[in-house]
């Protein structure tokens, strides 16, 4: 009897080709699309990921492939688990990564629940990553995609070995150019659809406007200060700033100045020079490890502190409270609270967590 897979279809080219490949491999497949926004939701722009046009494109591809298609209403969960967490993080002076939370709570948390409800075996997505059984660890692990320019393992570190058992990433061994060619060859309406680049619920890039609409708050002005607490000027509200930011500060200092800290207790934004952004240690919570259950002793890793950051040599360990600690061989610039730190050994994801503290040099 053929194994059964639920294809998470976003209405884009990647998930469309993922569906085709699974069918060609002999799986019984059904399509499924997440509805992320409530009808008439005025806090997001009209053109968003998960919008009706995307669901229609996903349904069209599913029909072309002869697959049943489901639309799951995850709008309430998305609002609570992703959008509300995004706003809460900014209010606390952190810079969150909503894609990580969406993967944790919905794309895999929620979709795996639906997979079980439908009596299926796997959830399949168009992510560029690979799931393999690794004899060394005696479990399923997450590995980087063949196309290094598209690798998405940074956003997927929250997956557990048990979840990985039920996940397939058929694009992990392909180059993006090949995926588009396959879509064109099969006449998919999604073949030339552009990749999403922005936060799906802030497609116009005005995240401050989104935060104000969602929270119903206006964030008060406060002081720009230097590290010693000397007042340098007035900021527009803490949600306008993130660590390492240079543009939009509006202070003529005679030399480049950057946001080095956000003091929410006193409504201050601390400015400094580039050297003030250097960090050699960090601490993370909400830790998920894939290759092991816990780090019982320090290990050597390559650590990545944001998606476009090249992973750097470091030592990682956990303390009894479960927190993850990372010490880099060389200082790193603008390590930011709220972002994810993801640990690798070669092309395998060890795990990661959410950065909550940074040790400035």
N, C-alpha and C positions, 0 to 999 in steps of 0.2 A: 504494500500500500504506500502511495506517495506521501511524503511529508508535506505538511501544510504551513504556509507562510502568510503573514499579514504584511503587506507592503505599505509602509508609511509614506504617503504620497503628498508632497507639498505643492504640487503643481509646477515644479521645476524640472529641468532636464535630467538632473542626477537621479531623482527618485523614479522618473519614468524609465530610464535605462535599467535601473536596479530591478524594476518589475519584470522587464523583458528578459533579463539574464536569468532570473530565478525561474521563470516559466520555461526557458530553454534548457534549464538543468533538471526539469522534470518535477518541480514542486507544484502542488496545487496552491494557487495564490488568490487572495482577495486584496483589494485596495482599501486604504483607510486614510482619511484626511481629518486633521484636527481643526475644529472651528475655535479660533482663539479670541474672537471679539464678539461682544453682544451686539445685536442689531441696533443700529443708531447710536453706538457708543461715540460720544463727541470728544472724548479725551485723546483719541488717536487720529492720525491723518487718514484720509480715505484710502490712499494707496498703501496697503500694508501687507506683509506676509500673513497668510491665513485669511485674506480677503475673499469675497465671493468669486472673483475672477480666477484666483488660484485654485479654489475648490472645483470650479467648472473645468479648468484645464486638466486637473487630476482625474476627474470623472470621465473626461473625453478620452484620455489615454487609457484608462481602465477599460472603457467600452471598446476601444480599438483592439485591446489585447484579449477581449472576451472575459474580463474579470468582473466579479461582483464588486461594488464600491460602497463603503460606509463613510458617513460623516459624523464624527463624534464631537459633541459639544463640550469643549474643555474651557469655555470662556471664563467661568467662575474660578476654576482652578488656576488659569493663567493669570487672572487679575490678582488673586491672593498670593500665589507662590512665586510669580515672576515680577509682575509690575509693582506690586506693593513692596516687595523686597528691594527692588531697584530704587524706589523712592526713599525707603527707610535708610538704605545704605548712604545715599547722598546726604540725607539729613544728619547722618552721623559723621560726615566728613570723609566717607570712603568712596571708592570708585568701583562699582560692582561689575560683574560680567553676567548679564542676563542669559546669554546663550548656555552657559554652564548650568544655571538653575532650570532652564527650560528642558535641557536634556535630562537632568536629574529627576525632575518632578513630572514632566509630561511626556516627552518623546520616548522615554524608556520607562519611567515609573508608571505613567498612565497607560501607555500603549501596551505594555506587557500585561497589565491588568486586563485590558480588552482582549488581548491574545488568548489569555486563559479562559475568559468568558465565552469566546467563540470556539474553544476547543482546538486551537491551532498550536503549532510547534515553535514557530519563530516569529520575531519581529525583524523586518528588513528595512534598512534606510539607505539613502544615497550618500552617506558620509564616506569620506576618504580616510579609511582606517582598516585594520585587519584584526580578525579574531582567530586565534589559533590555540590548539591544545598544546601545552608545553610540558614535556616529560620532566624537565628540570624542576619545575614548580609543582607538578602534579595537579594542574588546574588550567582552565581557560584564561588566556591573557590577551591584552590589547597591544597591538604593534602598529608602528607607523605605516602609512600608505606608501606605495611605490612612488607615486607622484609627490615628491617632497614639497613642491610649491603649493599643494592643495591639502596636505596632511591636516587632519582635524582632531588628532588625539588629544590636543591640549584641552578641547572642550568636552572630552569624553572620559576624563579621569575618574568621574564619580561612578562609573559602571562597576558593579561587583562581579566576581567570578560566577556567581549563580545567574546573574542577568546575562553575562556574556555567553553562557551556555545556550541561551534562547535568542541570540542576536546574530544576524548575518550582515556583512558589509560587502556586497559583491563588487563594488567599485574600487576596493582597496588595492587591487592588483593592476589597475588601469591608469593611464594618463588621461587627463581631462580632455585633451584633443580627441582621443579615441572615443570617449563617451559622447561627445557632440557628433562625431561621425556616425556612430551607431544610431543616434536619435534621428539624424537626417536621413540615413538609409531607410529607416522605418516610417518616415513621414510623420513623426510626432509633432504636435502643435507647439511643444515646449523646446524644440531643437535649438532655436536661436534665442531663447529667453535668457536675459542677463542674470548673472549670479547676484544674489542679494548681498549688499555690502554694509548696510546700515542696521542699527537696532530695529527689529521688525515693527515695534510699536512706536518708533520715533523716526520714520523714514525721511522726514525733512531735516533731521539733524538737530532740531531745537529741543534738546533734552530738558533744558531749564523750563521752557514753556510747558512741556509735558508734566514735569514734576509739580509745577504750580497748579496746573489744571487738576491733576490727580489728587493732590493733597489738599487743595483749596487754600493753600497758604501763600503769602508773600514773604520772602525771606529778607530780613532786615539788613541794611548796610552795617558795616563794622570797620574795624581798624586793620589796615595792613601794618605789620610790624616787622622789624628785623629779629634775629635770634635773641638779642638782648632785651627785646620788648619795647624798643623805641618805635614810636608811631611814624610811619612813612606816608600814609595816605588813607583813603577810604575805599573799601571793597564794595561790590554790588550785592553781596549775599553769598554765603558759603557754597551754595549749590552751583555757582558759576565756575568753580575752580577744582583742579585736580593736581596731584603731585607731579612736578616737572614742567608744569605749564609756564609758558613765557608770553604768549600772545594774550592780549586783552587785559593786561594788568594796568596799563595806563600811567605808569610812573617812570619819569626820566631820571635814571640813576647814574647815567654816564657810563654804565657797563651793563652787560646782560644780567637780568635778575629773574628768578624762577620761584614758583610756589614750592616751598619745602615742607610745609606742615599746615594742617587745618585744625585749629583749636576751636572745637564746637562749644565747649563750656564757656569760653569768653568771647565767642563770635569773632575770632581773629584769624587772619590768614597770614602765615609767616613766610617772609620772602628771604632769599639768600642767593648765593652764587652757585655755579655748577658744582663746585666741590662739596657744597653742603648737601647735595643730593646723593652722595655716595654712601653705600650700605654694604656691609659684609655679612650681616646676619638677619634672619627673619624668623617669625613664629607664625604658625598657621593652625586654625581649628577646622572643624567639619572635615576631618581627615578621612580619606578613603584609600585603602591600600589594595592593590590587585594581586601582586605577586606573592604577598605574604599577609598574615593577619595583623602583625604588629612588627615594628622595628625594635627587636630586642637588644640590638647593639648598633653603633654607628655604621653606616654604609656609604660607599662612594657612589655618587650619582652625577648626572647632568641635570641641572635644574633650570626650568623655564618660568619666568615671572610674568609674561604676557604673551599673547599669541604671536606677535611679530618679533619677539625677543629670541635671539639665538641662545640655545641652552648652554649653560656654563658649568664647569667642574665645581663640585661642592661636596660637602659631607652632610648627611642627614641622619637624624635620630629622633626618637620619641621619648618623652618623659612619662612618668607614672600617670599623670593626668590626661594622657592621650594626645597632648599637643605635639605638633610636628615642628622641629627646629632644623634650620638649614644654615650652614656657614659656607660661604663662597670662598674659593681660593683667591679670587681677586674681587675688589669692591665692584658692585653693580650700581647703575644709575637709576634713580627714581623708582625704587621698589615701592609699590603702592598698596595700602590697606584696601581690602575689598576684592582685589584681583586674586586669581588663582596662582599658586606655585605648583608646577607639575614636575615630577621626578622621572627620569629615564635612566635605563642601563642599556647601552647600545640603542636598538630600535624598539625596546619594550618599555611600556609605561609601568613604573613601579607603583605610582599612586600620586596623591596630591592633597591639597587643602586650600582653605581661604586665608589669605594673609591678614593677620590681626595686629601684628606689631613688627616694628622695623628698628634695627639697631644702627643709628647713624654713626659715622666715623668722626 
